[in-house]
Amino acid sequence: MSFLWAIEKIEEELRKNIKELGYEQVKPEVSEPTVKAYGDVSSRVCFDISKTSKEKPAAIAEKISSRIELDFSEVEAKNGYINFKFNDKYLFNVIEEVRKKGHQYGIPAIENKNRRIIIEHTNSNPNKPIHMGILRNTVLGDTLARVFRYVGYETIVLNYIDDSGAQVSDNILAITELGYPKEPVGERYDYYSGRIYAEVHEKIENNPQLRKKKYEIIKKIEDGKNEVAQLARWFSEKVVTDQLRTCWRIGAFFDLLNWESDVVKSGLLDTVLKKLNEKGRLYIPKEGKNENCTVLKLSDQEEFKNLEEPDEVLIRSDGTITYVGKDIAYAFWKISKPPVDFKYRPFITQPNGKTLWTTDEERGEPNVLNVNNADLAITLVDMRQEYPQKVVKTALSFITDKAKHAYRPFLYGIVAISGETAYKISGKKEYASSQMVHMSGRKGLVVNAEDLLNELAKVARIESKKRNPSIREDVLESIGNEIAVAAVRYFMLKTDLNNTIVFDVDEALKLNGDSGPRLQYTYARAHSIMEKAGRYDRGGINQKLVEKEIEMELIKEISKFSFYVRETINNLEPKYLARYAKNLADKFNLFYESCPILNEKEEIRNNRLIILESFLVVFEKVLDLLGIPALQEM
């Protein structure tokens, strides 16, 4: 039994009685009331019915509630609402089902579990370290992937590598023309490449000759099978390998790297351009700004027709391909089975033991993977990419009916960092007085994810050492890193998607705040009680001994796990699960403070240990889905 199961039963009972009483059918939605006196679940369906029946909602509520019989809940009519308060049987069955199912308890019944889900996240340009903005993308995408897999969907995680764009070409130009060495000394390759880019970008943009050479490099990379293209791929793979190390550090893993250059080399782009042309969607202007470009016609579409320049260039006059052009082809591959596919090869074995594959049109093999043709393809991009993604989805709709439902851009707000945190990490005093610091790779103003994680881990180690002076250094090192992961992941997940995040180290690490480390501390506290308890009678919970209100509230909160898993899936909103984790931790901590366990009489002790055991089962799984390491000591 669970909260999700209960509300589905309540909705079913309401529908049945509405029909039997002859009322016009309306959807009997139920929700948790904001007023505690209204029970655990409430429905305002009588107000909807009254619009057509002309009866007062209170009279309708009396009629319907008098007919409802549920063995797990009391029912009452109040001020036109129908309220439901769960009884002892509900509490007993929740605990017994958690104990029986273990970590399978929170899996909701979801329709169409045979669907294939693609989640594309991270997608950092391969010329610099992953920064804080990209880290939010990674955490959101990885959490969605964890939840989709948990409920049973086939879930494939992609990382799209933009290796043929302008930013990589700056780095290649620096190596081939400006005297920068291919290999750094004593420096991670992603940091090295980011430093090069910051140093040379403006120099290239302000020099017409260098700028011309830059676009020649872009063209060579797109053409492939030349020394420049090979150097660009080698360079990008070195950077991506370091970027992956950062992703692995926070518990994010992938199934496939898709390289932008391979989208062009594979013939996939040609296939999509042909389809768009057959639909009458491409044209080549003979004069004006877009002379000799291949342009996508959008001016007759409602969303675009009032724009000053509604049509979109896909191929420039010099033959280079725009980001949007490649993205349309790649998106088409994700939700369909085109006549051409990529070639693949193993790229690296990840720390979780799983092979990460990569597309590779020159060294790969055909027909070795089947990872596209998704029923739902979720693409994580920040809100600044909303318009290009709208173009991509519209273009897809011209060539496949699947586009409307299968292609889903996932938009989120950007990440800044507090001035104090920027000062701590960079040592630059000018940041300290700022409320927030926005990042710019071109200006060299970035807060790299590795630097932030290192700072968080350092502070966490200091605090852990204060609480436990005798802790071993290797344990301290591990705990510091895992607290850093929790701090970052929870901070990225708890906020509404469209909000800009201002990350602050001190706030993220607060044990008494709304933070990931507080969730870890809650788990460690609960685990410590279980360890100290030793053996106890696990025969079953005694309903009569569940007397305190907070015991009942904790059990009810435990029962809501599957509900919030479903909400996360249905709304693609990881914050639902993050907020549930906080609520569950809050209930446990009140239980801990109000209900002694180890020194109670044996029968009460056993009862509360059974409740505690059920809490740990569910809470551990919630933390796992959020990617937060469950620590047994802090």
Protein Blocks (a to p, Z undefined) as FASTA:
>chain_A
ZZklmmmmmmmmmmmmmmmnopacddddddddfblknojbdcfklmmmmmmnopafklmm
mmmmmmpccfkbccddeehiacddddfklmmmmmmmmmmnmmmlmpccdehklbccddde
hjiacfbccdfklmmmmmmmmmmmmmmmmnopacdddddddfkbmklmmmmmmmmmnopa
fbdghiafklmmmmmmmmmmmmmmmmmklmmmmmmmmmmmmngoifklmmmmmmmmmmmm
mmmmmmmmnopacfbdcdfklmmmnommmmmmmmmmmnopaccdfedjkgoiacddfklp
mklmmpmblbacfbdfkopacfklmmmmmmmmmmmccfbdcddddfbdcfkopacddddf
klmcehkbccehpfbdcddddfklmmmmmmmmmmmmmmocklmmmpccdddddddddfkl
mmmmnopaklmmpmbdcddfknopacdfklmmmmmmmmmmmmmmmmmmmbcfklmmmmmm
mmmmmmmmmmmmmpcfklccdddfklmmomkbccfklmmmmmmmmmmmmmmnmpadfkbc
cfklmmbfklmmmmmmmmmmmmmmmmmmmnopaklmmmmmmmmmmmmmmmmmmmcfklmc
fklmmmmmmmmmmmmmmmmmmmmmnopacdfbZZ
